């Protein structure tokens, strides 16, 4: 399987669609590189990616 680049919104929509209203559009548009592609991504890994993305966006907000 080769790497796949997806938007965070695709990951959220696949595993946690109820969380969409809690994200800013800029967060949802974040590009994520998945080593094995979206079809192989498991729920626990998706949650870890989402948590990391939230932390990244918060740290950028605090720095500005």
LINWO-V468099 format. One record per residue. N is the residue number from 1. OMEGA is omega in degrees with one decimal (999 if undefined). D_LAST is the distance of its C-alpha to the last C-alpha in whole Angstrom. Layout:
N,OMEGA,D_LAST
N,OMEGA,D_LAST
This chain:
1,178.9,38
2,-178.5,36
3,179.5,32
4,176.6,31
5,-179.2,27
6,172.1,26
7,177.3,24
8,-179.8,22
9,179.2,24
10,178.6,27
11,-179.3,27
12,-178.6,26
13,-178.7,29
14,-172.0,31
15,-173.4,31
16,-175.3,29
17,179.7,29
18,-179.2,29
19,-176.0,25
20,-177.3,24
21,-176.3,24
22,-178.8,21
23,169.5,19
24,-179.3,17
25,179.3,18
26,176.7,15
27,-178.8,16
28,180.0,20
29,178.9,20
30,179.4,18
31,-178.6,21
32,176.9,23
33,179.3,26
34,-176.9,28
35,-175.8,31
36,176.9,34
37,-176.4,33
38,-177.2,32
39,-178.8,36
40,-176.2,36
41,178.9,33
42,-174.3,34
43,-179.8,32
44,178.6,31
45,177.8,29
46,179.1,28
47,178.3,26
48,177.6,25
49,179.5,23
50,179.4,22
51,179.5,21
52,179.7,19
53,177.5,17
54,179.5,16
55,178.9,15
56,-179.1,13
57,177.6,11
58,-179.0,10
59,177.1,9
60,179.4,7
61,-178.8,6
62,-177.7,6
63,-176.0,4
64,999,0
